[in-house]
Amino acid sequence: MCLRFREGEPEGICTTMTPNTKKQPSDIPKIIFIVNARMPNKKAYGIQIAQMCQAYVEAGSVRSDASNGAGVDLELVIPRTHASSLASLKDAFKLRVDIPTTILPGLDWYSGGRMLFFISSCVFICTSQLYLWWKKVRGVKALVYTVDMDTFSFVPLVLSGFPVVVEMHDQKPRNIFTRFFFKRAKLIIATNTEIQRALAERFGIPTDRMLIEPNGVDLNLFMHTPTRDEARRALAIPQDQKIALYVGRFYEWKGLDILVDAAQQAPDMQWYVVGDTRAVFERVAGRTDLPANLHIAGACEPSDVPRWLAAADALLVLGTKRNEQSYRHTAPMKVYEYMAARRPIVASRTPALTSMIAAQDAVWYEPDDAHSLALTAQSAVSAPDSAALDRAFVAAQSHSWKERVKRIISKLQSDAL
């Protein structure tokens, strides 16, 4: 990453040499996007943050009388870590635009366990708070935008003197600190209806201070997708197989173990899993007895995901009752990628997923029921519903990162933030 000290900055603060000279969309102040995260990285939250920053930079005003397509004046603020010294967000995520980035002094102990994560977070809380106060003293007009990377680091931001907008990807514990925060935050963006309902009930948040916006999709990745045959040739997959595919990171809370039993009960199909190694899958799923028709294909770059989706006959979205996040509070980015790929979606009938996917746009299996998953997947690959594929594809268009940011900007304008 090309860094320099910016003239007039407090000592120790550095910024990417990507000045943003664009004019603001009407009524939207500068956005200071603060995240307590190691950036860049290839985890879902890293991709989400990068895509949202790009969408804001590229966004034009949603006002009908706007005469220019200028983007939002955005500044990403992150802690100094080893990752931040390796590459810019543009290079790491193959973005179309540079993201103006300020890197604050910090301790890169985030992956060293709970206590070291807490210490690193506290250091970033202090440096980011001082940075915001310095901005306030200088008379900068801005709003603070953040994402709930944990349960506590976002709380002090309401002391900055700037309006605070926060994305909530999970419910939060009720304590004196979170009550203080939610009473003062100007806008809370929940990624599904279950999260919105839980936060509203737990903290008494008026609905006019909340917005429900699931994660989005980069439709540019799907502009020139290969045919199924082309994709299979590129991936060295036999053309005559019936394939159900899962794409995503491997975490215990996702309930990946169901794939082992489902594959055993549907031996006439091939089940592919893309996201990490076989060893990681076995550890997370708690199973080593993988059937021959369950293939762990390893990790892939985000730009390669459309090829994998094109090669499949059905795409899997998992969800388990055994974990509250999986059952109620997840908002997988893969859902809209699946829709954009025009492939049948086989989804767990959980409150989280039914809030994102229309009932007729997927085929549903019962959570934690491998037999139900096997039968549903067999039905999806043997008789795809073309009308459902068309409806899902249309739905994906309204859930691009660009459209997501448009709706948030519209809310910010209506609230005069």
C-alpha positions as CSV (number, residue, x, y, z in Angstrom):
1,M,0.0,0.0,0.0
2,C,1.4,3.4,-0.9
3,L,1.3,5.5,2.2
4,R,2.4,8.9,3.2
5,F,2.0,11.2,6.2
6,R,-0.7,13.8,5.3
7,E,0.3,17.4,6.1
8,G,-1.6,18.6,9.1
9,E,-2.4,15.1,10.4
10,P,-1.6,14.2,14.0
11,E,1.8,12.4,14.1
12,G,1.5,8.7,13.5
13,I,-1.5,8.8,11.2
14,C,-1.0,7.9,7.6
15,T,-3.3,7.8,4.6
16,T,-3.4,6.3,1.2
17,M,-2.4,8.6,-1.6
18,T,-5.9,8.5,-3.2
19,P,-7.4,12.0,-2.7
20,N,-11.1,12.1,-3.3
21,T,-12.0,15.3,-5.1
22,K,-15.5,14.4,-6.1
23,K,-18.5,16.5,-5.0
24,Q,-21.0,15.2,-2.6
25,P,-24.4,13.9,-3.5
26,S,-26.9,16.5,-2.2
27,D,-27.5,16.6,1.5
28,I,-25.0,13.9,2.3
29,P,-22.0,14.9,4.5
30,K,-18.6,13.3,4.3
31,I,-18.7,9.6,5.5
32,I,-16.0,8.5,7.9
33,F,-16.2,4.7,7.7
34,I,-14.6,3.3,10.8
35,V,-14.1,-0.4,11.3
36,N,-12.2,-2.3,14.0
37,A,-10.9,-4.9,11.5
38,R,-7.8,-6.2,9.9
39,M,-8.1,-4.9,6.3
40,P,-7.8,-6.1,3.7
41,N,-8.8,-9.7,4.1
42,K,-10.7,-12.3,2.2
43,K,-13.3,-13.2,4.9
44,A,-16.9,-12.2,4.3
45,Y,-16.8,-9.1,6.4
46,G,-13.7,-7.9,4.5
47,I,-15.5,-8.3,1.2
48,Q,-18.6,-6.6,2.5
49,I,-16.7,-3.6,3.8
50,A,-14.7,-3.3,0.6
51,Q,-17.8,-3.5,-1.6
52,M,-19.7,-1.0,0.5
53,C,-16.8,1.5,0.3
54,Q,-16.7,1.1,-3.4
55,A,-20.5,1.5,-3.8
56,Y,-20.4,4.7,-1.7
57,V,-17.5,6.2,-3.7
58,E,-19.3,5.3,-7.0
59,A,-22.7,6.4,-5.8
60,G,-24.5,9.3,-7.3
61,S,-27.2,11.2,-5.6
62,V,-30.6,9.5,-5.6
63,R,-32.3,12.8,-5.9
64,S,-34.1,13.2,-9.2
65,D,-32.8,16.7,-9.6
66,A,-29.2,15.7,-9.3
67,S,-27.1,16.8,-12.2
68,N,-24.0,14.9,-11.6
69,G,-23.0,11.3,-10.8
70,A,-20.4,12.3,-8.2
71,G,-19.9,9.8,-5.4
72,V,-20.0,10.2,-1.7
73,D,-16.9,11.7,0.0
74,L,-15.8,8.7,1.9
75,E,-12.8,8.0,4.2
76,L,-12.1,4.5,5.5
77,V,-10.4,4.4,8.9
78,I,-8.7,1.2,10.0
79,P,-6.1,0.1,12.5
80,R,-2.5,-0.4,11.4
81,T,-2.0,-4.2,11.0
82,H,0.3,-6.4,9.0
83,A,-2.6,-6.8,6.5
84,S,-2.8,-3.0,6.0
85,S,0.8,-2.9,4.8
86,L,0.4,-5.6,2.2
87,A,-1.9,-4.1,-0.4
88,S,-4.5,-1.5,-1.0
89,L,-8.2,-2.4,-0.9
90,K,-8.4,-1.8,-4.7
91,D,-5.7,-4.3,-5.4
92,A,-6.7,-6.8,-2.8
93,F,-10.4,-6.9,-3.8
94,K,-10.0,-6.0,-7.5
95,L,-12.1,-2.9,-7.0
96,R,-12.9,-0.4,-9.8
97,V,-11.9,2.6,-7.6
98,D,-9.4,3.6,-5.0
99,I,-10.7,3.8,-1.4
100,P,-9.3,6.8,0.5
101,T,-8.0,5.1,3.6
102,T,-6.5,6.4,6.9
103,I,-4.5,4.0,8.9
104,L,-4.3,4.7,12.7
105,P,-1.6,3.4,15.1
106,G,-2.6,0.1,16.6
107,L,-1.6,-3.3,17.9
108,D,-2.0,-6.2,15.5
109,W,-3.0,-8.8,18.1
110,Y,-6.5,-9.5,16.8
111,S,-5.9,-13.1,16.1
112,G,-4.1,-13.9,19.4
113,G,-7.1,-14.9,21.4
114,R,-9.9,-13.1,23.2
115,M,-7.8,-11.0,25.6
116,L,-5.3,-9.8,22.9
117,F,-8.3,-9.0,20.6
118,F,-9.8,-6.9,23.4
119,I,-6.5,-5.1,23.9
120,S,-6.0,-4.4,20.2
121,S,-9.6,-3.2,20.0
122,C,-9.2,-0.8,23.0
123,V,-6.2,0.7,21.4
124,F,-8.1,1.3,18.2
125,I,-11.1,2.7,20.2
126,C,-8.7,5.3,21.7
127,T,-6.9,6.3,18.5
128,S,-10.1,6.5,16.4
129,Q,-11.8,8.5,19.1
130,L,-9.0,11.0,19.2
131,Y,-9.0,11.2,15.4
132,L,-12.7,12.0,15.3
133,W,-12.4,14.6,18.0
134,W,-9.5,16.2,16.0
135,K,-11.8,16.2,12.9
136,K,-14.5,17.8,15.0
137,V,-12.3,20.6,16.3
138,R,-11.2,21.3,12.7
139,G,-14.9,21.9,11.8
140,V,-15.2,18.9,9.5
141,K,-18.9,18.1,8.6
142,A,-19.3,14.4,8.6
143,L,-21.2,11.3,9.8
144,V,-19.6,8.2,11.2
145,Y,-20.4,4.9,9.6
146,T,-19.4,1.6,11.2
147,V,-20.0,-2.1,11.2
148,D,-20.4,-4.3,14.4
149,M,-17.2,-6.2,14.2
150,D,-17.7,-7.2,17.8
151,T,-20.0,-6.4,20.8
152,F,-18.3,-3.3,22.2
153,S,-15.9,-1.3,19.9
154,F,-18.6,0.6,18.2
155,V,-20.1,2.0,21.5
156,P,-17.7,5.0,22.1
157,L,-18.3,6.4,18.6
158,V,-21.5,8.2,19.8
159,L,-19.2,10.4,21.9
160,S,-17.5,11.7,18.8
161,G,-19.9,14.6,18.2
162,F,-20.8,13.2,14.8
163,P,-24.0,11.4,13.9
164,V,-23.4,7.7,13.9
165,V,-24.8,5.1,11.4
166,V,-24.2,1.5,12.3
167,E,-24.7,-1.8,10.5
168,M,-25.8,-4.6,12.8
169,H,-25.1,-8.1,11.5
170,D,-26.3,-9.8,14.8
171,Q,-28.3,-9.0,17.9
172,K,-26.4,-7.4,20.8
173,P,-26.4,-8.1,24.6
174,R,-28.3,-5.6,26.6
175,N,-26.0,-3.7,29.1
176,I,-25.4,-0.2,30.2
177,F,-23.0,0.4,27.3
178,T,-25.2,-0.9,24.5
179,R,-28.2,0.9,25.9
180,F,-26.2,4.1,25.9
181,F,-25.2,3.5,22.3
182,F,-28.5,2.6,20.8
183,K,-30.2,5.5,22.5
184,R,-27.9,7.9,20.7
185,A,-27.1,6.3,17.3
186,K,-28.9,8.1,14.5
187,L,-29.5,5.1,12.2
188,I,-29.3,1.4,12.7
189,I,-29.1,-0.8,9.6
190,A,-30.1,-4.4,10.3
191,T,-29.2,-7.1,7.8
192,N,-32.4,-9.0,8.3
193,T,-35.8,-8.7,9.9
194,E,-35.0,-11.0,12.8
195,I,-32.0,-8.8,13.8
196,Q,-34.2,-5.6,13.4
197,R,-37.0,-7.1,15.6
198,A,-34.6,-8.3,18.3
199,L,-32.8,-4.9,18.5
200,A,-36.0,-2.9,18.5
201,E,-37.5,-5.0,21.3
202,R,-34.4,-5.2,23.4
203,F,-33.4,-1.6,23.2
204,G,-36.7,0.1,22.5
205,I,-35.5,1.6,19.2
206,P,-38.1,3.4,17.1
207,T,-38.6,1.8,13.7
208,D,-38.0,5.2,12.0
209,R,-34.4,5.0,13.2
210,M,-34.0,1.5,11.7
211,L,-33.5,0.2,8.1
212,I,-33.4,-3.4,7.0
213,E,-30.8,-4.0,4.3
214,P,-29.4,-7.5,3.7
215,N,-25.9,-7.8,2.2
216,G,-25.5,-7.3,-1.5
217,V,-24.0,-8.8,-4.7
218,D,-21.4,-7.5,-7.1
219,L,-23.3,-7.9,-10.4
220,N,-20.3,-7.1,-12.4
221,L,-18.9,-10.6,-11.6
222,F,-21.9,-12.1,-13.4
223,M,-21.8,-10.0,-16.6
224,H,-19.9,-12.6,-18.6
225,T,-20.4,-15.9,-16.9
226,P,-19.6,-19.1,-18.7
227,T,-22.1,-21.8,-19.7
228,R,-22.3,-24.9,-17.5
229,D,-20.2,-26.9,-20.0
230,E,-17.5,-24.2,-20.2
231,A,-17.4,-23.9,-16.5
232,R,-17.0,-27.6,-16.0
233,R,-14.3,-27.9,-18.6
234,A,-12.3,-25.1,-16.8
235,L,-12.8,-26.8,-13.4
236,A,-12.1,-30.3,-14.8
237,I,-15.6,-31.6,-13.7
238,P,-17.3,-34.3,-15.7
239,Q,-20.1,-33.0,-17.8
240,D,-22.6,-35.9,-17.0
241,Q,-22.7,-35.4,-13.3
242,K,-25.6,-33.9,-11.3
243,I,-24.0,-31.5,-8.9
244,A,-25.2,-29.7,-5.8
245,L,-22.8,-27.0,-4.7
246,Y,-22.1,-25.2,-1.4
247,V,-19.8,-22.1,-1.5
248,G,-18.7,-20.3,1.7
249,R,-16.3,-20.2,4.6
250,F,-16.2,-23.1,6.9
251,Y,-17.6,-22.3,10.4
252,E,-19.1,-24.6,13.0
253,W,-22.2,-22.5,13.4
254,K,-23.2,-23.1,9.8
255,G,-24.0,-26.8,10.3
256,L,-21.8,-28.2,7.6
257,D,-22.1,-31.7,9.0
258,I,-25.5,-32.1,7.3
259,L,-23.7,-32.4,4.0
260,V,-22.1,-35.6,4.9
261,D,-25.3,-37.4,5.6
262,A,-27.2,-35.8,2.7
263,A,-24.5,-36.9,0.3
264,Q,-24.7,-40.5,1.7
265,Q,-28.5,-40.5,1.1
266,A,-28.2,-39.2,-2.4
267,P,-25.4,-41.3,-4.0
268,D,-26.7,-40.5,-7.5
269,M,-25.5,-36.9,-7.2
270,Q,-22.1,-35.3,-6.6
271,W,-21.9,-32.8,-3.8
272,Y,-19.2,-30.1,-4.1
273,V,-18.0,-27.8,-1.3
274,V,-15.9,-24.8,-2.0
275,G,-14.4,-22.6,0.7
276,D,-11.4,-24.3,2.4
277,T,-9.5,-27.6,2.7
278,R,-10.7,-31.1,3.5
279,A,-8.9,-31.0,6.9
280,V,-10.7,-27.8,7.9
281,F,-14.1,-29.2,6.7
282,E,-13.6,-32.4,8.8
283,R,-12.7,-30.4,11.8
284,V,-15.6,-28.0,11.6
285,A,-18.1,-30.6,10.6
286,G,-16.8,-33.0,13.2
287,R,-16.8,-35.8,10.6
288,T,-14.0,-37.7,8.9
289,D,-16.2,-40.4,7.3
290,L,-16.8,-38.4,4.1
291,P,-18.6,-40.3,1.3
292,A,-16.9,-40.6,-2.1
293,N,-19.5,-38.3,-3.7
294,L,-18.7,-35.4,-1.4
295,H,-15.9,-33.3,-2.8
296,I,-14.1,-30.7,-0.8
297,A,-12.7,-28.5,-3.6
298,G,-10.6,-26.0,-1.5
299,A,-10.8,-22.2,-1.4
300,C,-11.3,-19.9,-4.4
301,E,-11.0,-16.2,-5.2
302,P,-14.2,-14.2,-5.2
303,S,-13.7,-13.6,-8.9
304,D,-13.8,-17.4,-9.5
305,V,-17.1,-17.9,-7.6
306,P,-19.3,-17.3,-10.7
307,R,-17.5,-20.1,-12.6
308,W,-18.2,-22.5,-9.8
309,L,-21.8,-21.5,-9.6
310,A,-22.2,-21.8,-13.4
311,A,-20.9,-25.4,-13.1
312,A,-23.6,-26.5,-10.7
313,D,-27.1,-27.8,-11.1
314,A,-28.3,-26.6,-7.7
315,L,-26.8,-24.3,-5.1
316,L,-27.0,-24.8,-1.3
317,V,-27.7,-22.4,1.5
318,L,-27.4,-24.0,4.9
319,G,-28.9,-23.1,8.2
320,T,-29.2,-25.0,11.5
321,K,-31.5,-24.7,14.6
322,R,-28.5,-25.6,16.8
323,N,-27.1,-22.1,16.5
324,E,-29.0,-18.8,16.9
325,Q,-26.8,-16.9,14.5
326,S,-27.3,-19.5,11.8
327,Y,-31.0,-19.9,12.5
328,R,-32.1,-16.2,12.9
329,H,-29.3,-13.7,12.4
330,T,-27.3,-14.5,9.3
331,A,-27.6,-12.7,6.0
332,P,-25.3,-14.6,3.6
333,M,-23.9,-12.7,0.6
334,K,-24.0,-16.0,-1.3
335,V,-27.8,-15.8,-1.5
336,Y,-27.8,-13.0,-4.1
337,E,-24.8,-14.4,-5.9
338,Y,-26.8,-17.6,-6.3
339,M,-29.8,-15.6,-7.6
340,A,-27.6,-13.8,-10.1
341,A,-26.2,-17.1,-11.3
342,R,-29.6,-18.4,-12.4
343,R,-29.3,-21.7,-10.7
344,P,-31.9,-23.5,-8.5
345,I,-31.5,-22.6,-4.8
346,V,-31.9,-25.2,-2.1
347,A,-32.3,-23.4,1.2
348,S,-32.8,-24.3,4.8
349,R,-36.2,-23.1,6.0
350,T,-34.9,-20.8,8.8
351,P,-36.2,-17.4,9.8
352,A,-33.0,-15.8,8.6
353,L,-33.3,-17.2,5.1
354,T,-37.0,-16.9,4.6
355,S,-36.6,-13.2,5.4
356,M,-34.3,-12.9,2.4
357,I,-35.6,-15.3,-0.2
358,A,-39.2,-15.3,-1.5
359,A,-41.0,-18.6,-0.8
360,Q,-41.4,-19.4,-4.5
361,D,-37.8,-18.5,-5.5
362,A,-36.2,-21.5,-3.8
363,V,-36.8,-25.1,-2.8
364,W,-36.8,-25.6,0.9
365,Y,-35.5,-28.3,3.2
366,E,-36.1,-28.7,6.9
367,P,-33.2,-27.5,9.1
368,D,-31.0,-30.3,10.4
369,D,-32.9,-33.0,8.4
370,A,-30.3,-34.6,6.0
371,H,-33.0,-36.7,4.4
372,S,-35.1,-33.6,3.6
373,L,-32.0,-31.9,2.1
374,A,-31.1,-35.0,0.0
375,L,-34.7,-35.2,-1.4
376,T,-34.9,-31.5,-2.0
377,A,-31.6,-31.3,-3.8
378,Q,-32.5,-34.3,-6.0
379,S,-35.7,-32.6,-6.9
380,A,-34.0,-29.3,-7.7
381,V,-31.4,-30.8,-10.1
382,S,-33.9,-33.0,-11.9
383,A,-36.6,-30.5,-12.5
384,P,-35.4,-26.9,-12.2
385,D,-38.2,-24.2,-12.1
386,S,-37.3,-21.7,-14.9
387,A,-39.9,-19.2,-13.6
388,A,-38.3,-19.3,-10.1
389,L,-34.8,-18.8,-11.7
390,D,-36.1,-15.7,-13.6
391,R,-37.8,-14.2,-10.4
392,A,-34.6,-14.8,-8.4
393,F,-32.5,-13.2,-11.1
394,V,-34.7,-10.1,-11.1
395,A,-34.6,-9.9,-7.3
396,A,-30.7,-10.0,-7.4
397,Q,-30.7,-6.8,-9.5
398,S,-32.3,-4.9,-6.7
399,H,-29.8,-6.2,-4.1
400,S,-26.6,-5.1,-5.8
401,W,-24.2,-3.1,-3.6
402,K,-25.0,-0.1,-5.7
403,E,-28.8,-0.4,-5.0
404,R,-28.2,-1.1,-1.3
405,V,-26.2,2.1,-1.0
406,K,-28.8,4.1,-2.9
407,R,-31.5,3.1,-0.4
408,I,-29.2,4.0,2.5
409,I,-28.4,7.3,1.0
410,S,-32.1,8.0,0.4
411,K,-32.7,7.3,4.1
412,L,-29.9,9.5,5.2
413,Q,-31.2,12.3,3.0
414,S,-34.8,11.9,4.3
415,D,-33.4,12.1,7.9
416,A,-31.2,15.1,7.0
417,L,-28.1,13.5,8.5
